[in-house]
Amino acid sequence: MTPKFGLDVFIDKKAGPWRGKKIGLVAHQASVTRHLQPAITVLSQTPGIKLKALFAPEHGLCGALQDQVKVPSSSHTGTQLPVHSLYGDQISPPEKLLNHCDVLVFDLQDIGVRYYTFIWTMALLMQAAARKGLPFVILDRPNPLGGITLEGNLPHPAFSSFVGLFPLPVRHGMTCGELALYFNEKFHFHTDLHVIKMQGWKRHQWHDD
């Protein structure tokens, strides 16, 4: 089986049931195909896929900003699409920003540890999508630390923060798609969740595999 990220599978299927729908895409510099083509570029050029807005997590679309630095909203140079910040004065999108989207698509490469904000951005977006009644599609990617070993403590819920909204061990051993399924069931998000699985990833594999 040819290894493929969820992004590659999504493109192969030409967005599947979301073909022709207005897509809000959450992406960053590591959102690439197996041939290292940027997700924004490829999706904007694929017939039947209609990008409507972009959402930027911590560090911004290009990963150029230092941690804890606010990400400004802007427009994307190549596509002229609006770029809405998810790491600024607000870390969850206002409802009005979702009015122009039929579906939210999430494609961030996580690092595999609790204190990176990408998975918490995902959790907040899932809740926002549920409130708005929008499908939430995750283009899954490998956990670079593998999917077998778990390490570290579980934080007490009283100390919830944007580097730990819900109790997880420091090294959680799950992909974003798996975490989303867990959050949706465990914490009753009621999100219309769809995970586009990878092809060829094995749980024992590390990033360099």
N, C-alpha and C positions, 0 to 999 in steps of 0.2 A: 504494500500500500504506500502510495506517495505521501510523505508527510505534508500536511497542510494546516495552516492556522484556520480559526473560525472565519477570518476575513476572506481567505481564499475560497472556502466552501460557500460563503455568502455570495461572492462574485460569480462562482461557477453556476450557482442557482439563479443568478440575476435577481437577487433579493427575495426570491421565493414568493410567498404570499404578500410581501410588502413591495412588490414591484409596482412602480407608479405612485406609491404613497410618498408623502412629504416627510423626509427623514431629518431628524435632528441627530447629529453625530458627535459623540464624545470621543476625542482622539488626542494623541500627542505624538512626539517625534518617533516613538517606538511602535507606532501603529503602522506596520508595514506588511506587505505580502511576503510569501516565502522567497520571492525574488527581490525583496527589499524595496518594493515600490510603495510610496506613501499611500495610506488608505484614502486620504482626501482626494488625491490626484486620480487614483484608479476609480473610486466610486463616482466621482464627478464626471468621468469619461465613459462610464459603462451605461449603455442604453437601457432604459427602463428603471434606472435608479435615480431618484430625484432628491438630491441634497438641498435642504432648505435653510439649515442653520448649523453652526458648529459651536461646541461647548468645550472650554479649555479648563483642565484641572490645574492643580498646583504645578508650578514651573512653566506653565503655558503650553501652547501648541507645539512650540519648537524646543521646549526644554531648556530655554536660555536663562530663566530666572532662578535666582537662589531660593532655597527653601525658606518658607515663611514670608516671602515677598508677595504682596498682592498682585494678582494677574489682572491687567486692565482688559475691559471689553474693547473690541476693535473690529476690523474686517480682514478677511483672508486675502493676501496679495494675489494669489493665483486665480481664485474663483470669485472674489468680491463678496463672498458670503459673510453674513454677520458672525462674529465670534463672541459668544457670551461667556463671561468669566464665572467659574465655579470655585474660585479661590480669591475672593475679594471681600467687599463689604457683606456679601451674601455667599453662602456655600451650598445653597439649594436654590434652584431657579424659581423666580416668581412665576405664578401661574400664567401671567400674560405672555411670558416668553415661550410657553408651550402651545399657545393658541394657534400658531402657524405650523405645527407639526402633527403628523398622523401617527408617528412612531418614533421612539427614542432608540438609537443604536449605540451601544457602548463597546469601545474597542481600546482598552488600555492594557499595556503590559505591566503587570504588578511585579513586585520583587519577592513576594512570599513571606513577608513579615508584617505583624500587626500594626506597627507604628508608621507605615507609609499611608498617605491619605487617599490613594486612589480607590481602595476598596470601600472607604467610608463615603467618598463622593458617589460611588456606585450605589451604596445603601440609601443615601439621601435622594438620589435620582429615582430609585425604585419606588420610594414612598411618594415622591412628587408625581410620578407616572400613574401610580395607583389612584391618587386623589383626582387626577385629570382623566382617568379612564383610558390612558394610552398604553399600547403594547410596549414592552421593554425587551429589546433584543440584545443579547450578549454574544459578541464574536469572541469565542474563548481562545485563550493562549496558555502556554505551559506555565506551571509554577517553576521558576528557575532553580529552586532549591529541592526539587523533587516533590513527590506526592505521598511519601511514606512516613518520614520522620517528623514528629511534633516535638517542640522544645519550648520551655519557658513557662512562666506563671500565667494564671488567669486573673485579670484585673477585677477588682470589686466593682459592681455596677454603679456604686455611689461616686466613683471616680471616672465616669464616662467622659470622653473628650473626643476631639476630631482625630486623635491618634489612637482611638479605642472606643468607638461608640457602643460596641457590644463585646462581651467577654470572649476573647480568643487567646490561645497561647501565642507567644511571640512568633514562633515559627509554626504556621497553621497547617501547612501541607495540602492546601486546596487551591484550585484554580479560581479565577473570578467567577466563572460559571457555577462551580460547585458551591462557592461561598454564597452566591446569589440565591441558589436553591435552598441552602441552609437558612439564610436570613428570612426568606419568604415563608418558609414553613415554621421555623422556630419562633419568630417574632411577629408573625401574622400580618405581613405587609399587604397581602391580598393583591399583589402585582400580577398583571397579565404577562408572565415571564416566559421568554423563549431563549434557550441556550443553543447556539450554533456550535456544535462540538468540533473539535479538531480531528484530524486523521493522523494516525501513526504515533501519537504521543503515548509513552508508557510511564506509569507512575514512578518507576525507579530512576527515570532519566533526569539528569541535571541540565543546566542551561547549555553547557558545552557539548552535550550529546545531541 
